[in-house]
Amino acid sequence: MIRLNVTLSDDLNKEIDKAAAETESNKSEILRKALTLYLAAREGKKKGLKLGLIEPSTQKVETEIVGL
């Protein structure tokens, strides 16, 4: 394993703290999951796929995530 130093805005730090508390996790786990999601989105983009949030009951794309 390696250790990274990351500089975050106060707002982003607060949001990560909030997510960690809500999921009974910690900042490191939240950031690992975020990086995993980012890398998956990047690989999907290479294949021509898009990333979005789907409404489970209708299978409708509610939000397309762009710019990753």
N, C-alpha and C positions, 0 to 999 in steps of 0.2 A: 504494500500500500504506500501511497505517497500523500503528502500533506500540501495543500494549496492555501495561499493567502489571497483573499478576495476582498475588494473594496466595494461596498454597497451603499446606496443612498439610504437615508434614515427611513424613508417611506417603504422601500423594498425590504429593509431589515424588519420593520414592524409587521409587514404582511407575511414574511417567512416565520416570524415568531408566532403570529396568529395561526397560521396553517399548522405549525408544529404542535401548538397547544390543542387545536381542534382534533388532530389525528393522534394525539398522545405519542408523538414522535419527537425528533430533534431536528435542528437546522441541517445537520449533515445529511440526514436521510431525505429531507425535503429537497435539498440541492442535488443529491444523487439521482432522485427520481426525475427532477426537472431536466437534468442533463441527459438522462436516458430517453426521455420524451423528445427532447430537441434532436438527438442523434437519430432516433427512429423517424422523425419528421423529415430530416435531411435526406435520409436514405430513400424514403418514400418519394420525395420530390425528384430525386434522380431518376426514379422509375415512372415519373409523370403522374404520381398520385397527389392527392390533396389532403390536408388535415382539417378536420372540422368537429363540431359538437353536434351529436345526433339526438333528436328527441326520441326516446325509446318506444313510446307508444305509437308514433306515426312513422318512425324511421326517416323523418324529414331532417335535413341539415338546417340547424338553427343558426349556427355561426361557423363561417369558414375562417380559419386562422391563416393569415398571410404574413409574409415578411420574415419567415424563419430561414 
